[in-house]
Amino acid sequence: MVSQLVGAGPAEGIFHAGERRAQITWGDPAIWNDARVKQLLWNKIPAKFNARIEAAPFFFLATSDSHGRCDSSFKGGGPGIVRILAPDRLAFADFDGNGAFMSIGNILENPNLGMLFVDFSDGARLRINGHATVHDNGEIVGLFRNASRAIVVDVELVVPNCAKHVPHLIPG
């Protein structure tokens, strides 16, 4: 799975120039060798994470418009708000809210997005980045009760994060 990472090869090919500059300035770029990249950066969701993702009652969504102006939002709805469709594809429910459609509007202009899952009982974090499409009818929307729309994400990057600084707000 890891060897199929888009851009796999030398670790330098994985990170863009700004990331490499930050690693050189404030970190140790040598720690991001090929072995570590293959261990910690994936282009598919490992099956061991499926149940945790589908049980998540919420996640945080990051989008940006065609000019790069960013927006982040909380996406809640209880367990089942996200469904794994394949190792490299998932869908999440979109419920009517305040009517601003900021996240969906951004997706319509720029399909790149990021999802952050945080479990405040054990500190586990998982980031998923990919390309999204909006669906307002059909089988995909039918996966979610009371959803007005569904967003399908073609996964490009999956990154588990260290739980070190996540507060345990929910008894585990």
C-alpha positions as CSV (number, residue, x, y, z in Angstrom):
1,M,0.0,0.0,0.0
2,V,2.6,2.5,1.0
3,S,4.7,1.9,-2.0
4,Q,1.8,3.1,-4.1
5,L,2.0,6.6,-2.5
6,V,1.7,9.2,-5.2
7,G,5.2,10.6,-5.7
8,A,6.8,7.6,-3.9
9,G,10.5,7.5,-4.3
10,P,13.0,9.8,-2.6
11,A,11.4,11.7,0.3
12,E,12.4,14.9,-1.3
13,G,9.7,14.2,-4.0
14,I,6.9,13.9,-1.4
15,F,7.2,17.4,0.2
16,H,6.9,20.7,-1.6
17,A,9.5,23.4,-1.4
18,G,7.9,25.2,1.6
19,E,7.6,22.0,3.6
20,R,11.3,21.2,2.9
21,R,12.4,24.7,3.8
22,A,10.5,24.5,7.1
23,Q,12.0,21.0,7.8
24,I,15.5,22.4,7.2
25,T,14.9,25.6,9.2
26,W,13.1,24.2,12.3
27,G,13.5,20.5,12.2
28,D,15.6,17.7,10.9
29,P,14.9,16.8,7.3
30,A,16.9,13.7,7.6
31,I,14.2,12.0,9.7
32,W,11.9,12.1,6.7
33,N,13.9,9.4,4.9
34,D,12.2,6.9,2.5
35,A,11.5,4.4,5.2
36,R,9.7,6.9,7.4
37,V,7.7,8.3,4.5
38,K,6.5,4.8,3.6
39,Q,5.6,4.1,7.3
40,L,3.7,7.4,7.9
41,L,2.3,8.6,4.6
42,W,-0.2,6.6,2.6
43,N,-2.4,7.0,-0.4
44,K,-5.1,4.7,0.9
45,I,-6.9,4.3,4.2
46,P,-5.6,1.2,6.0
47,A,-8.4,-1.2,6.8
48,K,-7.6,-0.9,10.5
49,F,-8.9,2.7,10.5
50,N,-12.2,2.0,8.8
51,A,-14.3,1.3,11.9
52,R,-12.8,4.3,13.8
53,I,-13.6,6.7,10.9
54,E,-17.1,5.4,10.4
55,A,-17.8,5.6,14.2
56,A,-16.5,9.2,14.4
57,P,-19.4,11.5,15.4
58,F,-17.6,14.5,13.8
59,F,-14.6,15.7,11.9
60,F,-13.0,19.0,10.8
61,L,-13.1,20.0,7.2
62,A,-10.6,22.3,5.4
63,T,-11.4,23.7,2.0
64,S,-10.3,26.7,-0.1
65,D,-11.7,28.6,-3.0
66,S,-10.0,29.1,-6.4
67,H,-7.9,31.9,-5.0
68,G,-6.6,29.9,-2.0
69,R,-8.8,31.6,0.6
70,C,-9.2,28.9,3.3
71,D,-12.2,27.9,5.3
72,S,-12.4,25.3,8.1
73,S,-15.6,23.9,9.5
74,F,-16.9,21.4,12.0
75,K,-18.9,18.5,10.4
76,G,-21.0,16.7,12.8
77,G,-24.0,14.3,12.7
78,G,-23.0,11.4,14.9
79,P,-21.5,8.1,14.1
80,G,-22.0,7.2,10.4
81,I,-21.4,10.7,9.1
82,V,-18.5,9.2,7.1
83,R,-18.6,6.0,5.0
84,I,-15.6,4.2,3.6
85,L,-16.5,3.2,0.0
86,A,-13.1,1.8,-0.9
87,P,-9.6,2.0,0.5
88,D,-9.0,5.1,-1.7
89,R,-12.5,6.6,-1.5
90,L,-15.0,7.8,1.2
91,A,-18.1,9.8,1.4
92,F,-19.5,12.1,4.0
93,A,-23.0,13.5,4.7
94,D,-23.7,17.2,4.2
95,F,-26.6,18.5,6.1
96,D,-28.4,21.8,5.7
97,G,-27.0,24.5,8.0
98,N,-26.9,28.2,7.9
99,G,-27.3,28.4,4.1
100,A,-24.0,30.0,3.4
101,F,-22.6,26.8,1.7
102,M,-19.0,27.9,2.3
103,S,-17.5,24.4,2.2
104,I,-19.5,23.2,-0.8
105,G,-18.9,26.5,-2.6
106,N,-15.2,26.0,-2.1
107,I,-15.4,22.4,-3.3
108,L,-17.2,23.5,-6.4
109,E,-14.3,26.0,-7.2
110,N,-11.5,23.9,-5.8
111,P,-12.0,20.2,-5.2
112,N,-9.0,19.8,-2.9
113,L,-9.8,19.3,0.8
114,G,-8.5,18.1,4.1
115,M,-10.3,16.2,6.8
116,L,-9.1,15.9,10.4
117,F,-10.4,13.2,12.7
118,V,-9.7,13.7,16.4
119,D,-10.7,11.2,19.1
120,F,-10.6,13.2,22.4
121,S,-10.9,10.0,24.5
122,D,-7.5,8.6,23.4
123,G,-5.9,11.4,21.4
124,A,-5.8,9.6,18.1
125,R,-5.7,11.8,15.1
126,L,-5.9,11.0,11.4
127,R,-5.7,13.4,8.4
128,I,-7.1,12.6,5.0
129,N,-6.5,14.8,2.0
130,G,-8.1,14.4,-1.4
131,H,-10.3,15.6,-4.2
132,A,-14.0,15.9,-3.7
133,T,-17.2,15.9,-5.7
134,V,-20.7,17.0,-4.5
135,H,-23.7,14.7,-5.0
136,D,-27.2,16.0,-4.4
137,N,-29.1,12.8,-5.5
138,G,-28.6,9.2,-6.1
139,E,-27.3,6.2,-4.3
140,I,-24.4,8.1,-2.5
141,V,-26.9,10.5,-0.8
142,G,-29.0,7.5,0.2
143,L,-26.2,6.2,2.4
144,F,-26.9,9.0,4.9
145,R,-30.2,9.5,6.7
146,N,-31.5,13.1,6.5
147,A,-28.6,14.3,4.4
148,S,-29.3,16.9,1.7
149,R,-26.1,16.1,-0.1
150,A,-23.1,13.8,0.1
151,I,-19.5,14.6,-0.7
152,V,-17.3,11.9,-2.2
153,V,-13.6,12.1,-1.6
154,D,-11.0,10.4,-3.7
155,V,-8.2,9.9,-1.2
156,E,-4.7,11.2,-2.0
157,L,-2.9,11.2,1.3
158,V,-3.6,9.7,4.7
159,V,-1.5,10.8,7.7
160,P,-1.8,9.4,11.2
161,N,-0.7,12.0,13.7
162,C,0.9,11.8,17.1
163,A,-1.6,12.0,20.0
164,K,1.0,13.7,22.3
165,H,-0.7,17.1,22.5
166,V,-4.4,16.2,22.1
167,P,-6.2,16.7,25.4
168,H,-8.3,13.8,26.7
169,L,-11.6,15.5,27.1
170,I,-13.8,12.4,27.0
171,P,-13.2,9.6,29.5
172,G,-11.7,6.7,27.6
